[in-house]
Amino acid sequence: MVEGILLGEFEVTPYSVTGRVDYDKLVEKFGLALIDDELIEEFGFPHKLLLLRYFYAHRDLDKIIKYYKEHGRFAIVSGRGASEHIHIAHVLLFRFVLELQKRFNAFLFVPISEDEKYFAKQELYFEDARRFAIENLIDLIAIGLGKKDTEVLIDTLTMNAKIYGLAAKIAKKITLNTIKAVYGFPNETNIGLHFYPAIQAAHILYPTAEKDLPSLVVISVDQDPHMRVARDVAARLSLFKPAALESRFLKGLLGENKMDASNPQSAIYINDSPNLVRRKIWRAFTGGQPTISEQRKRGGNPDICTVYEYNAFFFDTLEQAKNKYIKCRKGELICGECKLELIERMQKFLEEHKRKREKARDRIYDFLDIDINSYLS
């Protein structure tokens, strides 16, 4: 584990997130700006995840809005660090990205970084990382990724000369001292991770360097170190600094601030069976009282409730989420009722995704000009 940036009890790097999350301190430490209702209105995209402040912070979103009003176009960058199976936090973010692309008719660049995961995880085989990248892309297609105004990259399979050339230019502008200061890498860290920020910055700046479009990068807040490097390099290359929309973490099922990929009970994965989904949600942490009578008398706390959060972010309308919040506080909702509702909804969603995924496999060649079969065996 790399050392990271310590904020009280919170450690954040693109490779590890542990401890208590103080989002206000992240804004202060990273130099982010909070999203408010005025900015959302100016943006013209009153999405539920913005209004509920799941996406709560930004870098230069106001500049993207201004550019869009003047030029009618910008780019979105949002990728995947390849993993064996994506979980619902990945789904939530990417559904938002696709709705954002549709609303603004934006160019979407989706880099899939199996090399980053290979560098970061000592136990991960190179061939498995590639296989994960292809399988993750199939999931993104099933979620709704389309070919129009979209470009997909898998680093070690479809990297093109333009992006690698940009990465080379960027690498020459970054010193080892900068990488150590931003990421906290000790000397024992492999040089792949030391070099990877140049590749990540190339992903972020690619639409600007090659298509003359400023990038709006949609990420979770732990990915902000990459933004700081890319923005610094952009200034040195006389490019439009990339902007960012940054999300909080989706709570883990056991009450953690963030789903823990190392603990299967902490997250709902896209390939979980209906029975497994039921067991996980039924055991999930809530903000309820020990007994029904106490719940009726004292009310619950939806602010810390995983079940409330999943229902609100994934399935409820904004009005439904607000009404449930009030009812929970008043003791008019019982945790078991909310859990049963979430179980039914999540099972249905995952079953639908499974069907869509079978069709998505046939569409992967819309995005990749390679024979994937040799990488999936």
C-alpha positions as CSV (number, residue, x, y, z in Angstrom):
1,M,0.0,0.0,0.0
2,V,1.3,3.4,-0.9
3,E,1.6,6.0,1.8
4,G,-1.0,8.4,0.4
5,I,-2.2,11.8,1.6
6,L,-3.2,11.7,5.2
7,L,-6.1,13.9,6.3
8,G,-6.8,13.1,10.0
9,E,-7.8,9.5,10.0
10,F,-8.4,9.4,6.2
11,E,-5.9,8.2,3.7
12,V,-6.5,8.7,0.0
13,T,-4.6,7.8,-3.1
14,P,-5.9,6.4,-6.4
15,Y,-4.9,3.0,-5.1
16,S,-6.1,2.9,-1.5
17,V,-8.8,4.5,0.6
18,T,-9.0,3.7,4.3
19,G,-10.4,5.3,7.4
20,R,-12.9,7.9,8.2
21,V,-13.8,10.2,5.2
22,D,-14.0,13.9,5.9
23,Y,-15.3,15.3,2.7
24,D,-14.9,18.9,3.8
25,K,-11.2,18.4,4.5
26,L,-10.8,16.8,1.1
27,V,-12.3,20.0,-0.5
28,E,-9.9,22.2,1.6
29,K,-6.8,20.0,1.1
30,F,-7.3,19.4,-2.6
31,G,-8.4,22.9,-3.5
32,L,-11.8,21.8,-4.8
33,A,-15.0,23.8,-5.0
34,L,-18.3,22.7,-3.6
35,I,-21.3,22.2,-6.0
36,D,-24.3,24.4,-5.1
37,D,-27.8,24.9,-6.5
38,E,-26.8,28.0,-8.4
39,L,-24.1,26.1,-10.3
40,I,-26.4,23.3,-11.0
41,E,-29.0,25.7,-12.4
42,E,-26.3,27.4,-14.5
43,F,-25.1,24.0,-15.8
44,G,-28.7,23.2,-16.9
45,F,-28.4,19.6,-15.8
46,P,-30.5,19.1,-12.6
47,H,-29.6,15.5,-12.3
48,K,-30.6,13.7,-9.1
49,L,-27.0,12.8,-8.2
50,L,-26.1,16.4,-8.4
51,L,-29.1,17.6,-6.4
52,L,-28.5,15.0,-3.7
53,R,-24.8,15.9,-3.7
54,Y,-23.5,12.5,-4.6
55,F,-21.4,14.5,-7.0
56,Y,-20.5,17.2,-4.5
57,A,-17.3,18.9,-5.7
58,H,-15.7,20.2,-8.9
59,R,-12.8,21.8,-10.6
60,D,-13.6,24.5,-13.1
61,L,-17.1,23.3,-13.9
62,D,-18.0,26.9,-14.3
63,K,-15.4,27.3,-17.1
64,I,-16.8,24.2,-18.9
65,I,-20.3,25.8,-18.7
66,K,-18.9,29.0,-20.2
67,Y,-17.1,27.2,-22.9
68,Y,-20.1,25.1,-23.8
69,K,-22.3,28.2,-24.1
70,E,-19.8,29.9,-26.4
71,H,-18.8,26.8,-28.5
72,G,-21.6,24.2,-28.0
73,R,-19.2,21.3,-27.4
74,F,-17.0,19.8,-24.8
75,A,-15.5,16.3,-24.0
76,I,-16.2,13.9,-21.1
77,V,-13.5,11.6,-19.9
78,S,-14.4,8.7,-17.6
79,G,-12.6,5.4,-17.5
80,R,-12.2,2.2,-15.6
81,G,-9.4,0.7,-13.7
82,A,-10.0,-2.9,-14.8
83,S,-11.3,-5.3,-12.1
84,E,-12.6,-8.8,-12.2
85,H,-16.2,-7.7,-11.7
86,I,-17.6,-4.2,-11.6
87,H,-19.8,-3.3,-8.6
88,I,-22.8,-1.0,-8.4
89,A,-20.8,2.1,-7.5
90,H,-19.1,1.8,-10.9
91,V,-22.6,1.4,-12.5
92,L,-23.9,4.5,-10.7
93,L,-21.1,6.7,-11.9
94,F,-21.2,5.4,-15.5
95,R,-24.9,5.7,-15.9
96,F,-24.5,9.4,-14.8
97,V,-21.7,9.8,-17.5
98,L,-24.0,8.5,-20.2
99,E,-26.8,10.8,-19.3
100,L,-24.4,13.7,-19.2
101,Q,-23.1,12.8,-22.6
102,K,-26.6,12.6,-24.0
103,R,-27.7,15.9,-22.4
104,F,-24.8,17.9,-23.9
105,N,-24.1,15.9,-27.1
106,A,-20.5,15.5,-25.8
107,F,-17.6,13.5,-27.1
108,L,-16.9,10.7,-24.6
109,F,-13.5,9.1,-24.1
110,V,-13.4,5.9,-22.1
111,P,-9.9,4.7,-21.2
112,I,-9.7,1.3,-19.5
113,S,-6.5,1.1,-17.5
114,E,-5.6,-2.5,-17.0
115,D,-2.0,-1.5,-16.9
116,E,-2.6,0.6,-13.8
117,K,-4.3,-2.2,-12.0
118,Y,-1.5,-4.6,-13.0
119,F,1.1,-2.2,-11.6
120,A,-0.8,-1.6,-8.4
121,K,-1.7,-5.2,-7.5
122,Q,1.2,-7.4,-7.0
123,E,-0.9,-10.6,-7.1
124,L,-2.5,-9.7,-10.5
125,Y,-1.3,-11.5,-13.6
126,F,-0.9,-9.4,-16.8
127,E,-3.2,-11.7,-18.8
128,D,-5.9,-11.5,-16.2
129,A,-5.7,-7.7,-16.2
130,R,-6.3,-7.7,-20.0
131,R,-9.2,-10.2,-19.6
132,F,-10.8,-8.0,-16.9
133,A,-10.6,-4.9,-19.2
134,I,-12.5,-6.7,-22.0
135,E,-15.1,-8.0,-19.6
136,N,-15.5,-4.6,-18.0
137,L,-16.1,-3.0,-21.4
138,I,-18.8,-5.6,-22.1
139,D,-20.5,-4.4,-18.9
140,L,-20.2,-0.8,-19.9
141,I,-21.8,-1.6,-23.3
142,A,-24.6,-3.4,-21.4
143,I,-25.1,-0.3,-19.2
144,G,-25.7,1.8,-22.4
145,L,-22.3,2.8,-23.9
146,G,-22.9,3.6,-27.6
147,K,-20.5,4.1,-30.5
148,K,-21.7,7.6,-31.5
149,D,-19.3,10.3,-30.4
150,T,-17.4,7.8,-28.3
151,E,-13.9,6.4,-28.3
152,V,-12.7,3.5,-26.1
153,L,-9.1,2.6,-25.3
154,I,-7.7,-0.4,-23.5
155,D,-4.2,0.6,-22.7
156,T,-2.1,-2.5,-23.5
157,L,-4.4,-3.7,-26.4
158,T,-5.4,-0.6,-28.3
159,M,-3.2,2.2,-27.3
160,N,-2.6,4.4,-30.3
161,A,0.4,6.5,-31.3
162,K,-1.3,9.8,-30.6
163,I,-2.0,9.0,-27.0
164,Y,1.4,7.4,-26.3
165,G,3.1,10.4,-28.0
166,L,1.1,12.7,-25.7
167,A,2.1,10.6,-22.7
168,A,5.8,10.9,-23.8
169,K,5.5,14.7,-23.9
170,I,3.8,14.7,-20.5
171,A,6.4,12.4,-18.9
172,K,9.2,14.8,-19.9
173,K,7.3,17.6,-18.0
174,I,6.9,15.6,-14.7
175,T,9.7,15.1,-12.2
176,L,10.1,12.2,-9.8
177,N,9.8,14.7,-6.9
178,T,6.3,15.7,-8.2
179,I,5.1,12.1,-8.4
180,K,6.3,11.4,-4.9
181,A,4.8,14.6,-3.5
182,V,1.4,13.9,-5.1
183,Y,1.1,10.1,-4.6
184,G,3.5,9.5,-1.7
185,F,5.1,6.5,-3.4
186,P,8.0,5.0,-1.4
187,N,11.2,3.9,-3.1
188,E,10.0,0.3,-3.1
189,T,7.1,1.1,-5.5
190,N,7.6,-0.3,-9.0
191,I,8.4,2.2,-11.8
192,G,5.2,1.3,-13.6
193,L,3.3,3.2,-11.0
194,H,5.7,6.1,-11.1
195,F,5.2,6.3,-14.9
196,Y,1.5,5.7,-15.0
197,P,0.5,9.3,-14.0
198,A,1.9,10.3,-17.4
199,I,-0.5,7.8,-19.1
200,Q,-3.4,9.0,-17.0
201,A,-2.7,12.6,-17.8
202,A,-2.6,11.7,-21.5
203,H,-6.0,10.1,-21.1
204,I,-7.4,13.2,-19.5
205,L,-5.8,15.6,-22.0
206,Y,-6.3,13.6,-25.2
207,P,-9.6,15.2,-26.3
208,T,-8.0,18.6,-25.8
209,A,-4.7,17.9,-27.5
210,E,-6.3,16.0,-30.5
211,K,-9.8,17.3,-30.8
212,D,-9.4,20.8,-29.4
213,L,-12.1,20.1,-26.8
214,P,-11.8,20.8,-23.1
215,S,-12.3,17.8,-20.9
216,L,-14.7,17.3,-18.1
217,V,-13.5,14.4,-16.1
218,V,-16.1,12.5,-14.1
219,I,-14.5,10.6,-11.2
220,S,-14.7,9.7,-7.5
221,V,-12.8,12.1,-5.2
222,D,-10.0,9.6,-4.6
223,Q,-8.9,10.0,-8.2
224,D,-8.2,13.7,-7.8
225,P,-4.4,13.2,-7.5
226,H,-4.5,12.4,-11.2
227,M,-6.4,15.6,-11.9
228,R,-3.7,17.7,-10.1
229,V,-0.9,16.3,-12.2
230,A,-2.9,16.6,-15.5
231,R,-3.9,20.2,-14.8
232,D,-0.3,21.1,-14.0
233,V,1.0,19.5,-17.2
234,A,-1.8,21.1,-19.3
235,A,-0.6,24.5,-18.3
236,R,3.0,23.6,-19.3
237,L,1.7,22.4,-22.7
238,S,-0.5,25.4,-23.2
239,L,-3.6,23.3,-23.2
240,F,-7.1,24.1,-21.6
241,K,-6.9,22.8,-18.1
242,P,-9.2,19.8,-17.6
243,A,-12.2,20.3,-15.3
244,A,-13.7,17.7,-13.0
245,L,-16.9,16.5,-11.4
246,E,-16.1,14.5,-8.3
247,S,-18.3,12.2,-6.3
248,R,-18.4,11.0,-2.8
249,F,-18.0,7.2,-2.1
250,L,-21.0,4.9,-2.2
251,K,-21.3,3.4,1.3
252,G,-20.3,-0.2,1.9
253,L,-23.1,-2.7,2.9
254,L,-21.5,-3.1,6.3
255,G,-21.6,0.6,7.0
256,E,-18.1,1.5,5.7
257,N,-17.6,4.9,4.1
258,K,-16.7,3.2,0.8
259,M,-17.3,-0.2,-0.6
260,D,-14.3,-2.5,0.1
261,A,-13.4,-4.4,-3.0
262,S,-11.3,-6.8,-0.8
263,N,-14.5,-7.8,1.2
264,P,-17.2,-9.4,-1.1
265,Q,-19.8,-8.7,1.7
266,S,-19.2,-5.0,1.4
267,A,-20.4,-4.5,-2.2
268,I,-23.0,-5.7,-4.6
269,Y,-21.3,-6.9,-7.8
270,I,-22.8,-7.0,-11.2
271,N,-22.6,-10.8,-11.3
272,D,-24.1,-11.5,-7.9
273,S,-26.9,-14.1,-7.9
274,P,-30.5,-13.1,-6.7
275,N,-30.0,-15.1,-3.5
276,L,-26.7,-13.5,-2.8
277,V,-28.1,-10.1,-3.3
278,R,-30.9,-10.9,-0.9
279,R,-28.5,-12.1,1.8
280,K,-26.2,-9.1,1.4
281,I,-28.9,-6.5,1.6
282,W,-30.8,-8.2,4.4
283,R,-27.6,-8.0,6.5
284,A,-26.8,-4.5,5.4
285,F,-26.1,-1.7,7.9
286,T,-29.0,0.8,8.4
287,G,-29.7,3.9,10.5
288,G,-32.6,2.2,12.3
289,Q,-33.3,1.5,15.9
290,P,-32.8,-1.9,17.6
291,T,-36.6,-2.6,17.7
292,I,-39.7,-1.7,15.7
293,S,-41.2,0.1,18.7
294,E,-38.1,2.2,19.2
295,Q,-38.1,3.0,15.5
296,R,-41.7,4.2,15.6
297,K,-40.9,6.3,18.7
298,R,-37.5,7.7,17.9
299,G,-37.2,7.4,14.1
300,G,-34.2,6.4,12.1
301,N,-31.2,8.1,10.7
302,P,-31.1,7.9,6.8
303,D,-27.9,9.9,6.7
304,I,-25.9,6.8,7.8
305,C,-28.2,4.2,6.2
306,T,-26.8,2.2,3.3
307,V,-30.2,0.9,2.3
308,Y,-31.7,4.4,2.1
309,E,-28.7,5.6,0.1
310,Y,-28.9,2.8,-2.5
311,N,-32.6,3.2,-3.0
312,A,-32.2,7.0,-3.3
313,F,-29.3,7.0,-5.7
314,F,-30.3,4.0,-7.9
315,F,-34.0,3.8,-8.0
316,D,-36.1,6.6,-6.3
317,T,-37.0,9.8,-8.0
318,L,-35.8,12.9,-6.2
319,E,-39.2,13.4,-4.7
320,Q,-39.5,9.8,-3.5
321,A,-36.0,10.1,-1.9
322,K,-37.0,13.2,0.0
323,N,-40.3,11.8,1.2
324,K,-38.5,8.6,2.5
325,Y,-36.0,10.7,4.3
326,I,-38.7,12.5,6.2
327,K,-40.7,9.4,6.9
328,C,-37.6,7.6,8.2
329,R,-36.8,10.5,10.5
330,K,-40.4,10.4,11.8
331,G,-40.3,6.6,12.4
332,E,-42.9,6.0,9.7
333,L,-40.6,3.6,7.8
334,I,-39.2,0.3,9.1
335,C,-35.8,-1.0,8.0
336,G,-37.2,-4.4,6.9
337,E,-39.6,-2.7,4.5
338,C,-36.9,-0.7,2.9
339,K,-34.6,-3.7,2.6
340,L,-37.3,-5.8,0.9
341,E,-37.9,-3.0,-1.6
342,L,-34.2,-2.7,-2.3
343,I,-33.8,-6.4,-2.7
344,E,-36.6,-6.6,-5.3
345,R,-35.3,-3.6,-7.2
346,M,-31.7,-4.7,-7.2
347,Q,-32.5,-8.3,-8.2
348,K,-34.5,-7.0,-11.1
349,F,-31.8,-4.6,-12.2
350,L,-29.1,-7.3,-12.1
351,E,-31.2,-9.8,-14.0
352,E,-31.9,-7.2,-16.7
353,H,-28.2,-6.4,-16.9
354,K,-27.3,-10.1,-17.3
355,R,-29.6,-10.3,-20.4
356,K,-28.3,-7.1,-21.8
357,R,-24.7,-8.3,-21.3
358,E,-25.3,-11.3,-23.6
359,K,-26.2,-8.9,-26.4
360,A,-23.4,-6.5,-25.5
361,R,-20.8,-9.2,-26.1
362,D,-21.7,-9.1,-29.8
363,R,-21.3,-5.3,-30.0
364,I,-17.8,-5.2,-28.5
365,Y,-16.3,-5.0,-32.1
366,D,-18.0,-1.6,-32.5
367,F,-15.2,-0.4,-30.1
368,L,-12.3,-2.8,-30.5
369,D,-10.5,-3.8,-33.7
370,I,-9.0,-7.0,-32.2
371,D,-10.0,-10.6,-31.8
372,I,-11.1,-10.7,-28.1
373,N,-11.4,-14.5,-27.9
374,S,-7.7,-15.2,-27.5
375,Y,-7.7,-12.9,-24.4
376,L,-10.8,-14.4,-22.8
377,S,-9.7,-18.0,-22.7
